[in-house]
């Protein structure tokens, strides 16, 4: 996503993968006691000597599994229906799940996403070996193109920092790019700064459905963006502080780019939007109409969600381009609470009617796919 400033300097905040406060260095929590030497690195999910299924592979950076890296396990799991069980650890690598690897499941063995972290530090402006730069898509730590992908208890992160690269203007740094239909994430974390979570599809005409439940997403600029039909249920979103900026807005939580023909974009329900930044420093959303699809009509509905004081309640939406004003897009709210949800200027906060809200549900958005039943 474009930066709101032509030469943005970096946030001084190094987000902590373990979830500590601002200013901390990158770190991890200790692995659970059962995951130490001689113990059970794969928890209740079997082991190479006692596989859950013949199509289960075990990944452990300490060498107690089938593979020591996630990318090696993905390469070995060709075809459909594989399960990867990831032992606690930091997996510093980029990973790509091709479209042919359908029905893949990744499980964080400790059942705590803080323990299993897939992280790398590429940005859109990172040079490519053959010339040019990676671009936003190329910056992703993890890219999933396959349909039917499921992840549980995993942290996807991009720890590229503006302060480390003051000469780079392409500061988009994606933690996860999800493109497949029926992509589900349960109890996962997505950590980054700009463009953290790219909820997308494989083509302009593909309406990929995605479901995020009990997840945590944090960042600063457009950190949840893309054209997918994506439902975020019981998720937490956290905006980061930015000492490099003299004034608001510091950034934007959502930047959907929904295709005009798609009746369903982003739905946020029963969530929370918190902040490490000053009150009112963030906009809730701005519409992204990319040059590749100038007919897009970005869609975002936020309902039954607590909006903290970090959101500008007076003007929660803004334009990304004057050619595509947010008022012409499909932005709406319903029964939100908290200081960031106070309606002071009604024209700036379009609200669903009760009848309209009856169609703004996970069932309506996802159709015959019911991932919340699978996640129990």
C-alpha positions in Angstrom: 0.0 0.0 0.0 1.3 3.5 -0.6 2.9 5.4 2.2 1.1 8.5 3.4 4.5 10.4 3.3 6.9 10.4 0.3 10.0 9.8 2.5 8.6 8.2 5.7 11.1 7.7 8.5 10.7 4.6 10.6 8.8 4.1 13.8 11.2 4.0 16.8 9.2 1.2 18.3 10.6 -2.3 17.8 7.6 -4.5 18.2 8.2 -7.4 20.5 7.2 -10.8 19.2 6.6 -11.8 22.8 4.2 -8.9 23.2 6.1 -6.6 25.6 5.9 -2.8 25.6 7.2 -0.2 23.2 10.9 0.3 22.8 11.8 -3.3 23.4 14.1 -5.3 21.2 12.9 -8.3 19.2 12.6 -11.2 21.5 10.7 -14.4 22.2 9.2 -16.0 25.2 10.8 -19.1 26.5 9.6 -22.4 25.1 7.1 -24.3 27.3 8.6 -26.6 29.9 7.5 -29.7 28.0 9.4 -28.5 24.9 12.9 -28.6 26.4 15.7 -31.1 25.7 14.4 -34.7 26.0 10.8 -33.5 26.2 7.9 -33.4 23.8 8.5 -30.6 21.2 5.2 -31.5 19.4 2.9 -31.5 22.4 -0.2 -33.6 21.9 0.2 -33.7 18.1 2.3 -36.9 17.8 5.9 -37.1 16.6 7.9 -38.6 13.7 7.7 -41.9 15.6 4.0 -41.6 16.1 2.5 -39.6 13.3 -1.1 -38.3 13.5 -1.5 -39.4 9.9 0.8 -40.5 7.1 0.6 -37.0 5.7 1.8 -35.3 8.9 5.2 -33.7 8.9 7.0 -32.4 12.0 9.2 -29.3 12.0 11.7 -28.4 14.7 14.6 -26.0 14.5 16.4 -28.2 17.1 16.4 -31.2 14.7 13.8 -33.4 16.5 11.4 -33.5 13.6 11.4 -34.3 9.9 12.7 -30.9 8.9 14.3 -27.9 10.6 12.6 -25.2 8.5 9.0 -24.6 7.5 10.0 -24.0 3.8 11.7 -27.4 3.6 8.6 -29.1 5.0 6.4 -27.3 2.5 8.6 -28.4 -0.3 8.4 -32.0 0.9 4.6 -31.8 1.3 3.7 -31.8 -2.4 0.1 -32.3 -3.3 -3.0 -31.9 -1.1 -4.0 -32.6 2.5 -0.8 -32.3 4.4 -0.4 -31.2 8.0 2.7 -29.5 9.4 3.2 -29.5 13.1 5.6 -26.8 14.2 7.6 -27.1 17.4 8.3 -23.9 19.4 11.0 -21.7 17.9 11.8 -18.8 15.7 11.8 -19.7 12.0 13.6 -16.9 10.2 12.8 -17.6 6.6 10.4 -16.8 3.8 7.8 -19.5 3.0 5.5 -19.9 0.0 2.6 -22.4 -0.3 1.8 -22.8 -4.0 -1.7 -23.2 -5.4 -1.2 -26.9 -5.9 -0.8 -27.6 -2.1 -4.5 -27.5 -1.3 -6.0 -28.5 2.0 -2.8 -27.8 4.0 -2.9 -27.3 7.8 -0.2 -25.7 10.0 -0.3 -26.3 13.7 1.7 -24.5 16.4 2.5 -27.4 18.7 2.5 -25.5 22.0 -1.0 -24.1 21.2 0.4 -20.7 22.0 1.1 -18.4 19.0 3.9 -16.6 20.9 6.0 -19.8 20.9 6.0 -20.5 17.1 7.1 -17.5 15.0 7.7 -17.3 11.3 9.6 -14.1 10.6 11.7 -12.3 8.0 12.7 -8.7 7.2 12.1 -7.9 3.6 10.3 -4.7 2.4 8.9 -3.5 -0.9 12.1 -1.5 -1.4 14.5 -4.3 -0.7 16.7 -4.9 -3.7 16.4 -8.1 -5.7 19.5 -10.0 -6.7 18.9 -9.5 -10.4 18.0 -5.9 -10.1 14.9 -3.9 -9.1 13.1 -4.3 -5.8 10.9 -6.9 -4.3 7.7 -4.8 -4.3 4.9 -5.2 -1.7 4.0 -8.8 -2.7 7.6 -9.9 -2.8 8.2 -8.5 0.7 5.9 -11.1 2.3 7.4 -13.4 4.9 4.7 -16.0 4.2 2.7 -16.3 1.0 -0.3 -18.7 0.7 -1.9 -19.2 -2.7 -3.5 -22.6 -2.0 -7.2 -23.1 -1.3 -8.2 -24.7 2.0 -5.3 -23.5 4.0 -5.7 -23.5 7.8 -3.3 -22.2 10.5 -3.6 -22.5 14.3 -1.5 -20.9 17.1 1.2 -19.4 14.8 2.8 -15.9 14.7 3.5 -14.5 11.2 5.8 -11.5 11.4 7.8 -9.1 9.4 10.4 -7.3 11.5 11.7 -4.9 8.8 12.1 -1.5 10.4 12.2 2.0 8.8 14.9 3.1 11.2 17.3 0.5 10.0 16.8 1.5 6.3 16.4 5.3 6.1 17.3 5.3 2.4 14.5 3.0 1.5 11.2 4.6 0.5 9.3 1.3 -0.3 8.5 0.6 3.4 5.6 -1.9 2.8 6.6 -5.0 4.7 4.1 -7.9 4.6 4.0 -10.6 7.3 1.4 -12.8 5.5 -0.2 -12.6 2.1 -3.2 -15.0 1.9 -4.7 -15.5 -1.6 -6.5 -18.8 -1.5 -10.2 -19.4 -1.1 -11.3 -20.9 2.3 -8.2 -19.7 4.2 -8.7 -19.9 7.9 -6.6 -18.6 10.8 -7.4 -19.4 14.4 -5.5 -17.9 17.4 -2.8 -16.5 15.2 -0.8 -13.3 15.4 0.2 -11.0 12.5 3.0 -8.5 13.4 4.5 -5.8 11.4 4.4 -2.1 10.7 3.1 -1.2 7.2 1.0 -3.7 5.2 1.2 -6.4 7.9 -1.7 -8.6 6.7 -2.5 -8.8 3.0 -5.9 -10.5 2.6 -6.0 -10.9 -1.1 -7.0 -13.3 -3.9 -5.2 -14.9 -6.8 -6.9 -12.8 -9.5 -9.1 -9.8 -9.9 -12.0 -12.1 -10.7 -11.4 -14.5 -7.8 -13.5 -13.9 -4.7 -11.3 -15.6 -2.1 -13.0 -16.2 1.3 -11.0 -15.9 4.4 -11.8 -16.3 8.1 -9.8 -15.0 11.1 -10.9 -15.9 14.6 -9.4 -14.9 17.9 -6.4 -13.4 16.1 -4.2 -10.4 16.9 -3.0 -8.0 14.2 -0.8 -4.9 14.7 0.9 -2.3 12.5 0.7 1.3 11.4 -0.1 2.0 7.7 -2.9 0.1 6.0 -1.9 -3.0 8.1 -5.0 -5.0 7.1 -5.6 -4.6 3.4 -6.5 -6.4 0.1 -9.4 -7.6 -2.0 -10.4 -10.8 -0.2 -13.8 -11.5 1.3 -12.5 -11.6 4.9 -14.3 -12.1 8.2 -12.5 -11.1 11.3 -14.3 -12.5 14.4 -13.2 -11.8 17.9 -10.0 -10.3 16.7 -7.8 -7.6 18.2 -6.2 -4.9 16.2 -3.4 -2.7 17.7 -2.1 0.5 16.2 1.6 1.3 16.9 3.2 4.5 18.1 5.3 6.5 15.7 7.8 9.0 17.1 9.0 9.8 13.5 5.8 11.7 12.7 5.0 15.2 14.1 1.2 15.0 13.7 -1.7 12.7 13.0 -2.7 10.6 11.2 -0.1 8.0 12.1 -1.7 5.5 9.9 -4.8 3.5 9.0 -6.1 0.1 10.3 -7.9 -1.1 7.2 -7.5 -0.5 3.5 -9.8 -2.8 1.5 -9.6 -3.0 -2.3 -12.8 -5.1 -2.9 -13.7 -5.7 -6.5 -16.7 -3.8 -7.6 -18.5 -7.0 -8.6 -17.8 -8.6 -5.2 -20.8 -8.2 -2.8 -18.7 -8.9 0.3 -15.4 -7.3 1.4 -14.0 -7.0 4.9 -16.3 -7.7 7.9 -15.1 -7.1 11.5 -17.3 -8.4 14.2 -17.1 -8.6 17.9 -13.5 -7.3 17.9 -11.4 -4.7 19.6 -9.2 -1.9 18.2 -6.6 -0.8 20.7 -3.6 1.5 20.4 -0.1 2.2 21.7 -0.3 5.7 20.0 -1.9 9.0 21.3 -5.6 9.4 21.3 -7.1 10.1 17.8 -3.8 9.4 16.0 -5.3 6.8 13.7 -8.0 6.5 11.0 -10.1 3.4 11.0 -9.8 3.0 7.3 -9.1 4.4 3.9 -10.2 2.8 0.5 -7.6 1.4 -1.8 -8.4 1.5 -5.5 -5.3 0.1 -7.1 -4.1 1.0 -10.6 -4.7 -2.7 -11.5 -8.4 -2.4 -10.8 -9.7 1.1 -11.0 -13.3 -0.2 -10.9 -12.8 -1.5 -7.3 -15.3 -0.4 -4.7 -13.6 -1.1 -1.3 -16.0 -2.5 1.3 -15.6 -2.6 5.1 -18.2 -3.2 7.8 -17.2 -2.9 11.4 -19.9 -4.0 13.8 -20.3 -4.9 17.5 -16.7 -3.9 18.0 -15.0 -1.7 20.6 -13.0 1.1 19.1 -10.4 2.5 21.5 -9.3 6.2 21.9 -6.6 5.7 19.3 -9.2 6.0 16.5 -10.2 9.5 15.4 -13.9 9.5 16.2 -14.7 12.7 14.4 -13.3 11.6 11.1 -12.5 7.9 11.2 -12.2 7.6 7.4 -10.1 9.4 4.8 -9.2 9.2 1.1 -6.2 7.4 -0.3 -6.8 9.2 -3.6 -9.0 12.2 -4.3 -10.2 10.4 -7.4 -11.8 7.8 -5.2 -13.4 9.4 -2.1 -14.2 7.2 0.8 -17.9 8.4 0.7 -18.3 6.7 -2.7 -17.1 3.3 -1.3 -18.9 0.8 0.9 -17.9 1.7 4.4 -20.3 1.2 7.3 -20.6 0.5 11.0 -23.1 -1.0 13.4 -23.4 -1.0 17.2 -19.8 -0.2 17.9 -18.7 1.0 21.3 -15.8 2.8 22.9 -14.4 6.3 22.6 -13.3 5.8 19.0 -16.9 4.9 18.1 -18.6 8.0 19.4 -20.7 9.6 16.6 -20.0 13.4 16.7 -20.4 14.0 12.9 -23.0 11.6 11.6 -22.0 12.3 8.0 -18.5 10.9 8.8 -19.9 7.6 10.2 -22.3 5.7 7.9 -24.3 3.3 10.0 -26.2 0.2 8.9 -29.9 -0.1 9.5 -31.1 -3.1 11.5 -32.3 -4.7 8.3 -28.9 -4.1 6.6 -27.1 -5.5 9.6 -28.9 -8.8 9.2 -27.0 -9.3 6.0 -23.6 -8.3 7.5 -22.8 -11.7 9.1 -20.2 -14.4 8.7 -22.8 -16.7 7.3 -23.8 -14.2 4.6 -20.2 -13.4 3.7 -18.8 -17.0 3.6 -21.8 -18.9 2.2 -21.6 -22.6 2.3 -18.2 -22.5 4.1 -18.5 -22.7 7.9 -14.9 -22.6 9.3 -16.1 -21.6 12.8 -17.4 -25.1 13.2 -14.0 -26.5 12.3 -12.2 -24.3 14.7 -14.0 -25.6 17.8 
